[in-house]
Amino acid sequence: MKARILAVGQKMPTWVQTGCNDYLKRIQPMLNTEIVEIPAYKRSKNPSAAELEKYALNEGGLILQAHANAKKERLICLDVRGKNLSTEDLAKKISDAMQVGDDMGFVIGGADGLSKEVLAKADFKWSLSNLTLPHPLVRVLLVEQLYRAMTIINHHPYHRGDYF
């Protein structure tokens, strides 16, 4: 099994690269994980509602294209309207996917969110928080939570909570 993080945006700040790289290095022995950067659509100043929809649609097309290249990949979209999960619930979802041999694709949209087309293709919509979080921070949080979930699955002491 492998996990891919399909994230809109390139040229992340150094702190994001450092955080992601740290957790990616830790997780690799347990779960082959990679970040696939999707180019953000060039935005104009003061865009109209139609332009915002166009940005999300364009980025959505690139996300779906990247997802189409993967076989047996469950698409998990990070969306504020999605379901909240505990870390233990995430570990269970990953464990279930591992048992049937499915890969997982976690989608982080752009500044204007995910297109309706991407959300319609999602196998699951996951909300990290009711808070509005900056997309670079979401990358680091997601990689850390994937690592934490894998430590639960592998009974590693990093996560101090109860095991499922």
C-alpha positions as CSV (number, residue, x, y, z in Angstrom):
1,M,0.0,0.0,0.0
2,K,1.1,3.5,-0.6
3,A,-0.3,7.0,0.2
4,R,-0.1,10.0,-2.0
5,I,-0.9,13.6,-0.9
6,L,-2.2,15.4,-3.9
7,A,-1.7,19.1,-2.9
8,V,-2.4,22.2,-4.8
9,G,0.5,24.6,-4.6
10,Q,4.2,24.6,-5.2
11,K,7.2,26.3,-3.7
12,M,6.2,25.9,-0.1
13,P,8.0,27.9,2.6
14,T,11.1,26.3,4.2
15,W,9.3,25.4,7.4
16,V,6.7,23.4,5.5
17,Q,9.4,21.5,3.5
18,T,11.3,20.8,6.7
19,G,8.2,19.6,8.6
20,C,6.9,17.4,5.8
21,N,10.4,16.0,5.1
22,D,10.8,15.0,8.7
23,Y,7.6,13.1,8.9
24,L,8.0,11.6,5.4
25,K,11.4,10.2,6.5
26,R,9.8,8.7,9.6
27,I,6.8,7.2,7.8
28,Q,8.6,5.5,4.9
29,P,9.5,2.2,6.6
30,M,5.8,1.8,7.5
31,L,4.0,3.4,4.5
32,N,5.3,4.5,1.2
33,T,4.2,8.1,1.1
34,E,4.8,10.9,-1.4
35,I,3.6,14.4,-2.0
36,V,2.4,15.2,-5.5
37,E,2.3,19.0,-6.0
38,I,-0.5,20.2,-8.3
39,P,0.2,23.7,-9.9
40,A,-2.1,26.4,-8.6
41,Y,-4.0,28.3,-11.2
42,K,-2.7,31.8,-11.7
43,R,-5.1,34.1,-9.9
44,S,-6.0,37.7,-10.7
45,K,-6.5,40.5,-8.1
46,N,-10.1,40.8,-6.9
47,P,-11.5,37.8,-8.9
48,S,-15.2,37.4,-9.5
49,A,-17.2,34.4,-8.2
50,A,-17.1,32.9,-11.7
51,E,-13.3,33.3,-11.8
52,L,-13.0,31.6,-8.4
53,E,-15.0,28.7,-9.7
54,K,-12.8,28.5,-12.8
55,Y,-9.7,28.3,-10.6
56,A,-11.1,25.4,-8.5
57,L,-12.3,23.7,-11.7
58,N,-8.9,24.0,-13.4
59,E,-7.1,22.7,-10.3
60,G,-9.7,20.0,-9.9
61,G,-9.0,18.8,-13.4
62,L,-5.3,18.4,-12.6
63,I,-6.1,16.6,-9.3
64,L,-8.4,14.1,-11.1
65,Q,-5.8,13.6,-13.8
66,A,-3.2,12.8,-11.2
67,H,-5.7,10.4,-9.4
68,A,-6.6,8.7,-12.7
69,N,-2.9,7.6,-13.1
70,A,-3.3,5.6,-9.9
71,K,-4.9,2.2,-9.7
72,K,-7.1,1.2,-6.7
73,E,-6.6,4.5,-5.0
74,R,-9.2,5.6,-2.5
75,L,-9.6,9.4,-2.8
76,I,-9.9,11.2,0.5
77,C,-10.6,14.9,0.1
78,L,-9.8,17.3,2.9
79,D,-12.8,19.5,3.2
80,V,-14.2,21.7,6.0
81,R,-17.6,20.2,5.4
82,G,-16.2,16.6,5.7
83,K,-16.4,14.3,8.7
84,N,-14.2,14.8,11.7
85,L,-12.0,11.8,12.5
86,S,-10.0,10.9,15.6
87,T,-6.4,9.7,14.9
88,E,-7.6,6.2,15.9
89,D,-10.4,6.4,13.3
90,L,-7.8,7.4,10.7
91,A,-5.7,4.5,11.7
92,K,-8.7,2.2,11.2
93,K,-9.4,3.6,7.8
94,I,-5.8,3.1,6.7
95,S,-5.7,-0.4,8.2
96,D,-8.9,-1.3,6.3
97,A,-7.4,-0.1,3.0
98,M,-4.2,-2.0,3.7
99,Q,-6.1,-5.2,4.3
100,V,-7.8,-5.1,0.8
101,G,-4.7,-3.7,-0.9
102,D,-6.0,-0.2,-1.8
103,D,-3.8,2.8,-2.0
104,M,-4.9,6.1,-0.6
105,G,-4.9,9.6,-2.2
106,F,-5.3,12.5,0.2
107,V,-6.4,15.7,-1.5
108,I,-5.5,19.2,-0.3
109,G,-7.2,21.8,-2.5
110,G,-6.1,25.3,-3.5
111,A,-7.0,28.6,-1.9
112,D,-10.5,28.4,-3.4
113,G,-11.2,24.9,-2.2
114,L,-12.0,21.8,-4.2
115,S,-14.2,21.6,-7.3
116,K,-17.6,19.9,-7.2
117,E,-16.1,17.3,-9.6
118,V,-13.3,16.3,-7.2
119,L,-15.7,16.2,-4.2
120,A,-18.0,14.0,-6.3
121,K,-15.2,11.5,-6.9
122,A,-14.2,11.4,-3.2
123,D,-14.5,8.1,-1.4
124,F,-14.5,10.0,1.8
125,K,-14.5,13.7,2.8
126,W,-12.4,14.5,5.9
127,S,-12.4,17.7,8.0
128,L,-9.2,18.1,10.0
129,S,-10.9,20.9,12.0
130,N,-13.7,23.4,12.0
131,L,-11.0,26.0,12.0
132,T,-9.9,27.5,8.7
133,L,-6.3,26.3,8.3
134,P,-3.6,27.6,5.9
135,H,-2.9,25.0,3.2
136,P,0.8,24.8,3.9
137,L,0.1,24.0,7.5
138,V,-2.4,21.3,6.4
139,R,0.4,19.5,4.6
140,V,2.4,19.2,7.7
141,L,-0.6,18.3,9.9
142,L,-1.6,15.6,7.4
143,V,1.8,14.0,7.1
144,E,2.1,14.0,10.9
145,Q,-1.3,12.4,11.3
146,L,-0.5,9.7,8.7
147,Y,2.7,9.0,10.6
148,R,0.8,8.9,13.9
149,A,-1.8,6.6,12.5
150,M,0.9,4.2,11.2
151,T,2.5,4.2,14.7
152,I,-0.9,3.1,16.1
153,I,-1.2,0.3,13.5
154,N,2.4,-0.8,14.3
155,H,2.1,-0.4,18.1
156,H,4.9,2.1,18.2
157,P,5.0,4.3,21.3
158,Y,4.9,7.7,19.4
159,H,1.1,7.8,19.9
160,R,0.3,7.5,23.6
161,G,-3.4,6.9,23.3
162,D,-5.3,3.6,23.3
163,Y,-4.8,1.2,20.4
164,F,-7.8,0.1,18.4
